[in-house]
Amino acid sequence: MFAPYTRLIFYFLATILLSIVDTSYGQAAEKKEVVIHSATEIEAAIDRGVEFLLKDQNKNGSWGSPHHTKGLNIYAPNPAASHKAYRAAVTAMCISALIESGHLAHSPAAQQSLKRAQSWLMKELPAVRRASADVMYNVWAHAYGIQALVRLHQRAKKTGEVEQVKKIDELILNQIERLQRYASVDGGWGYYDFRVGAKRPASSSISFTTATVLVAFHEAAQIGIDAPEKMVKRAIASINRQRKNDNSYVYGEYLKMKPLYRINRRGGSLGRSQACNIALRYWGDKTIDDQVLVTWLERLRDRNGWLSIGRKRPVPHESWFAVAGYFFYYGHYYAALCIEDLPAEKATPLKNDLAHIILALQEKDGDWWDFPLYNYHRQYGTAYSIMTLSRCRQ
């Protein structure tokens, strides 16, 4: 007679357990022995990561492919468009990682790899499009494309390549225009539109997707290329509507009326808070002070297991707090940006903590990965990790 209520009782008990765990964030974590990582260890890991990228690069200069499907694949309608967006985003990330690694100063192989990758990106990025009425993976390619192009601009300007700088800047403006075209009516960016599928997306703004775009816009502004002010303000407002008092952020605007839903709790926000915090801080939000960044960086360190439990699981959001594997290296990369924005005395110990997490997870082939995504996961995981470790240098 109790069978119909079994699932309800289980859900109720699980909710109580998650509430207890979530509130424990305010309590002191168990002290662990601090392992100090040397510059040699960090550089060796970066070297192995770069070596993996050089070996794994496609003949045409890009990274990633639609191979290695599994029983449950991420939805990719109009495969040509979906996978072009994946490949462009991942290639852009790998370009940024190569540049930040420092290898270009002494490695002819890295220089040739960058040259081939830049040629591919400059040609293919303008062709990235919305895959279908309900899928917009292209927003990731536009955002990470801007970040890669900013780094390429800086390199070309340093070597006096005036015409190349002009071409790169034109492409950055093109990517900003694309992001303006695909901004949601909510004000930020999402990657699905299951509401209407209209020309102007009615997608729910996703907090971390919007933060990703705002970080890219901030970097473009540093080289004198500004996104439209109105678009930026609407994106910031979107993130703030998803922001909770403790600087955790709900997953998307469609969940903002469910602040205690499991993915919206602090354990679920570990991979988002870093990106949202640094995006708001970059754009002048004075409430994101040093203490906010430090608090969330310490939470990421002390409660890292909640993200790690989801790492390498093949089903999205199946872990505690509905964490998906692909939150992992994403969250740590934006944590590195937070650390980079702190004063040295606060940043130094946090750099070591972050390096400790990343160094322990490098695979035997020199790569890092957190979620089986066709044949893009080892590449994006490695790019994120190289960029993270590059900011952990003391």
C-alpha positions in Angstrom: 0.0 0.0 0.0 3.0 2.3 0.4 4.5 1.7 -3.0 3.0 4.8 -4.7 4.6 7.0 -2.0 8.1 5.4 -2.1 9.5 7.8 -4.6 8.0 10.8 -2.9 9.4 9.7 0.5 12.9 9.1 -1.1 12.8 12.6 -2.7 11.8 14.2 0.5 14.6 12.5 2.5 17.1 13.3 -0.3 16.0 17.0 -0.1 16.6 17.1 3.6 20.0 15.5 3.2 21.0 18.0 0.6 19.8 20.9 2.8 22.0 19.6 5.6 25.0 19.3 3.3 24.3 22.7 1.8 24.2 24.5 5.1 27.5 22.9 6.1 29.2 25.3 3.7 29.1 27.9 6.5 31.0 25.6 8.9 34.8 25.2 9.0 36.1 22.5 6.8 38.4 19.8 8.1 42.0 21.1 7.9 44.2 19.2 5.5 47.9 19.2 5.2 49.0 21.8 2.6 51.2 20.5 -0.2 53.3 23.2 -1.7 53.8 22.7 -5.5 56.9 23.9 -7.1 57.2 25.9 -10.3 58.9 22.9 -11.8 55.8 20.7 -11.2 53.5 23.2 -12.7 55.6 23.8 -15.8 56.0 20.1 -16.3 52.2 19.6 -16.3 51.8 22.5 -18.7 54.5 21.0 -21.0 52.7 17.6 -21.0 49.4 19.3 -21.7 50.8 21.3 -24.7 52.5 18.1 -26.0 49.1 16.4 -26.0 47.5 19.3 -27.9 50.3 19.3 -30.5 49.8 15.6 -31.1 46.0 15.7 -31.2 45.6 18.6 -33.6 43.7 17.8 -36.7 45.4 18.1 -40.1 43.4 21.2 -41.0 44.6 23.0 -37.9 41.5 22.6 -35.7 40.9 20.4 -32.6 38.0 18.0 -32.0 35.6 15.9 -34.0 32.1 14.3 -33.8 33.6 10.8 -33.3 33.5 8.7 -30.1 29.7 8.7 -29.7 28.2 6.8 -26.8 24.8 5.5 -25.7 23.7 9.0 -24.6 25.0 11.8 -26.7 24.5 15.5 -26.2 21.7 16.7 -28.5 23.2 17.9 -31.8 20.6 18.6 -34.5 21.9 19.7 -37.9 25.1 17.9 -37.1 27.2 20.0 -39.5 26.3 23.2 -37.8 26.3 21.8 -34.2 29.7 20.3 -34.6 31.2 23.3 -36.4 30.2 25.3 -33.3 31.8 22.7 -31.0 35.0 22.5 -33.1 35.3 26.3 -33.4 34.9 26.8 -29.6 37.4 24.1 -28.7 39.9 25.3 -31.3 39.6 28.8 -30.0 40.3 27.5 -26.5 43.3 25.5 -27.6 44.7 28.6 -29.3 44.4 30.6 -26.1 46.0 27.8 -24.1 49.0 27.6 -26.5 49.5 31.3 -26.2 49.2 31.4 -22.5 51.4 28.3 -22.0 54.6 30.3 -22.9 55.7 27.6 -25.4 55.6 29.9 -28.4 58.7 31.6 -27.3 60.9 28.5 -27.7 59.0 25.8 -29.5 58.9 25.8 -33.3 56.3 23.0 -33.1 54.0 25.1 -31.0 54.5 28.1 -33.4 53.6 25.9 -36.4 50.6 24.6 -34.5 49.3 28.1 -33.7 49.8 29.2 -37.3 47.7 26.3 -38.6 45.0 26.8 -35.9 44.8 30.6 -36.5 44.4 30.0 -40.2 41.5 27.6 -39.6 39.8 29.8 -37.0 40.0 32.9 -39.1 38.4 31.1 -42.1 35.8 29.0 -40.2 34.6 31.2 -37.3 32.6 33.5 -39.5 30.7 30.5 -40.8 29.5 29.3 -37.4 25.8 29.5 -37.1 22.8 28.6 -35.0 22.3 24.9 -35.6 18.5 24.9 -35.4 15.6 26.8 -33.9 16.1 25.2 -30.5 19.9 24.9 -30.4 22.5 27.7 -30.2 25.8 26.1 -29.4 27.3 28.9 -31.5 27.3 31.3 -28.6 30.2 29.3 -27.0 32.2 29.6 -30.3 31.6 33.3 -30.5 32.6 33.9 -26.9 35.7 31.8 -26.8 36.5 32.9 -30.4 36.7 36.5 -29.1 39.1 35.5 -26.3 41.4 33.7 -28.8 41.2 36.6 -31.2 42.2 39.1 -28.5 45.3 37.1 -27.8 46.1 36.8 -31.5 45.6 40.6 -31.8 48.1 41.2 -29.0 50.7 38.9 -30.7 50.2 40.5 -34.1 50.4 44.0 -32.7 53.6 43.2 -30.8 55.2 42.0 -34.1 53.9 45.0 -36.1 51.6 43.0 -38.3 49.2 45.9 -39.1 47.1 44.2 -41.7 46.7 41.1 -39.6 45.6 43.2 -36.6 43.0 44.9 -38.8 41.6 41.5 -40.0 41.5 40.1 -36.4 39.7 43.2 -35.1 37.1 43.0 -37.9 36.5 39.4 -36.9 36.1 40.3 -33.3 33.5 42.9 -34.2 31.8 40.2 -36.3 31.6 37.9 -33.3 30.2 40.6 -31.1 27.5 41.3 -33.7 26.6 37.6 -33.8 26.3 37.6 -30.0 24.0 40.6 -30.3 21.9 38.7 -32.8 21.6 35.7 -30.6 21.1 37.4 -27.2 17.9 36.3 -25.5 14.9 38.5 -25.0 15.8 37.9 -21.3 19.0 39.9 -21.8 21.7 37.3 -21.5 22.6 34.2 -23.5 21.4 30.6 -23.5 22.3 27.7 -25.7 18.8 26.2 -26.0 15.5 27.8 -27.0 12.7 25.3 -26.2 10.2 28.1 -25.7 9.5 29.5 -29.2 12.4 29.0 -31.6 12.0 32.5 -32.9 14.5 34.5 -34.9 15.3 36.5 -31.8 15.9 33.8 -29.2 13.3 33.4 -26.4 15.7 31.2 -24.6 16.1 31.4 -20.9 19.3 33.3 -20.1 21.8 30.9 -18.5 23.9 32.5 -15.7 27.2 31.0 -16.6 26.8 31.3 -20.4 26.1 35.0 -19.9 29.1 35.3 -17.7 31.3 33.6 -20.3 30.2 36.2 -22.9 30.8 39.1 -20.5 34.3 37.9 -19.7 35.0 37.8 -23.5 33.6 41.3 -23.9 35.8 42.6 -21.1 38.9 41.2 -22.8 37.9 42.7 -26.1 37.5 46.1 -24.3 41.1 45.9 -23.1 42.3 46.2 -26.7 39.8 49.0 -27.5 36.9 47.0 -29.0 33.7 47.6 -27.2 30.5 45.7 -27.2 27.3 47.8 -27.3 26.7 49.3 -23.9 23.0 48.4 -23.9 23.7 44.8 -24.6 26.2 44.6 -21.8 23.9 46.2 -19.3 21.0 43.8 -20.1 23.4 40.9 -19.7 24.6 42.1 -16.3 21.0 42.6 -15.2 20.2 39.0 -16.2 23.0 37.7 -14.1 21.9 39.8 -11.1 18.3 38.4 -11.4 19.8 35.0 -11.0 22.1 36.0 -8.1 21.3 34.9 -4.6 22.3 36.8 -1.4 25.3 34.5 -0.8 26.6 34.9 -4.4 25.5 31.5 -5.5 23.7 31.7 -8.9 20.8 29.8 -10.2 21.4 27.8 -13.3 19.1 29.8 -15.6 16.4 32.4 -15.4 13.8 29.7 -15.8 14.8 28.4 -12.3 15.0 31.8 -10.5 11.7 31.2 -8.7 13.1 27.9 -7.4 16.2 29.1 -5.4 16.3 26.0 -3.3 16.1 23.5 -6.2 19.1 21.2 -5.9 21.1 22.6 -8.8 20.6 26.2 -7.4 22.1 25.5 -4.0 25.7 26.4 -3.2 26.9 22.9 -4.0 25.4 23.1 -7.4 26.7 26.6 -7.9 30.4 25.8 -7.3 31.1 25.6 -11.0 29.1 28.8 -11.8 29.8 31.3 -9.0 33.4 31.8 -10.0 32.4 32.8 -13.6 29.5 35.0 -12.5 31.5 36.7 -9.8 34.4 37.6 -12.0 32.2 38.7 -14.8 30.3 41.1 -12.6 33.6 42.3 -11.0 35.1 43.0 -14.4 32.1 45.1 -15.3 32.4 47.3 -12.2 30.2 45.6 -9.6 31.7 46.9 -6.3 29.8 44.3 -4.3 32.0 41.6 -5.7 34.9 42.5 -3.4 38.0 40.6 -2.6 36.2 38.8 0.3 33.5 37.5 -2.0 36.1 36.0 -4.4 38.1 34.5 -1.6 35.0 33.0 0.1 34.0 31.2 -3.1 37.5 30.2 -3.9 37.8 28.6 -0.5 34.5 26.9 -1.0 35.6 25.5 -4.3 38.8 24.2 -2.6 37.1 22.8 0.6 34.0 21.3 -1.1 35.7 20.2 -4.4 34.4 16.7 -4.0 30.9 17.8 -4.9 32.1 18.8 -8.4 34.5 15.9 -8.6 31.8 13.3 -7.9 30.2 14.4 -11.2 33.5 14.3 -13.1 33.6 11.7 -15.9 29.9 10.6 -15.4 28.4 10.1 -18.9 24.9 11.4 -18.0 24.6 15.2 -17.5 23.4 16.4 -14.1 23.2 12.9 -12.6 25.4 13.7 -9.6 24.7 15.4 -6.3 23.2 18.9 -6.6 22.6 18.0 -10.3 26.2 18.7 -11.1 27.3 17.8 -14.6 30.8 16.6 -15.4 31.4 19.5 -17.7 31.2 22.0 -14.8 34.5 20.9 -13.5 37.3 22.4 -15.5 35.1 25.2 -16.6 34.6 26.2 -12.9 38.3 25.9 -12.2 39.4 28.1 -15.1 37.1 30.9 -14.0 38.4 30.4 -10.4 41.9 31.1 -11.9 40.6 34.4 -13.3 39.2 35.3 -9.9 42.6 34.5 -8.3 44.3 36.6 -11.0 42.2 39.6 -10.0 43.2 39.4 -6.3 46.1 41.1 -4.5 49.3 39.0 -4.4 49.1 38.3 -0.7 45.6 36.8 -1.1 46.2 35.1 -4.4 49.4 33.2 -3.6 48.0 30.5 -1.3 44.9 30.1 -3.5 47.1 29.6 -6.5 48.7 26.7 -4.8 45.4 25.2 -3.7 44.1 25.4 -7.3 47.3 23.9 -8.8 47.0 21.1 -6.2 43.6 20.1 -7.6 44.5 20.3 -11.3 47.9 18.6 -11.1 46.4 15.5 -9.4 44.0 14.9 -12.3 46.3 15.0 -15.3 45.8 11.9 -17.4 48.7 9.6 -18.5 48.6 11.1 -22.0 49.1 14.6 -20.6 45.4 15.6 -21.1 42.6 16.4 -18.7 38.9 15.6 -19.2 35.7 15.8 -17.2 32.8 14.7 -19.5 32.7 12.4 -22.5 31.6 14.8 -25.2 32.1 13.2 -28.7 35.8 13.9 -29.3 36.0 17.4 -27.8 36.3 16.7 -24.1 40.1 15.9 -23.9 40.8 19.0 -25.9 38.7 21.5 -24.0 39.6 20.0 -20.6 43.3 20.3 -21.5 42.9 23.9 -22.7 41.1 24.9 -19.6 43.7 23.2 -17.4 46.7 24.8 -19.2 45.1 28.2 -18.8 44.3 27.5 -15.2 47.8 26.4 -14.4 49.4 29.3 -16.2 47.7 31.5 -13.7 49.0 29.4 -10.8 52.6 30.4 -11.5 54.0 32.2 -8.6 
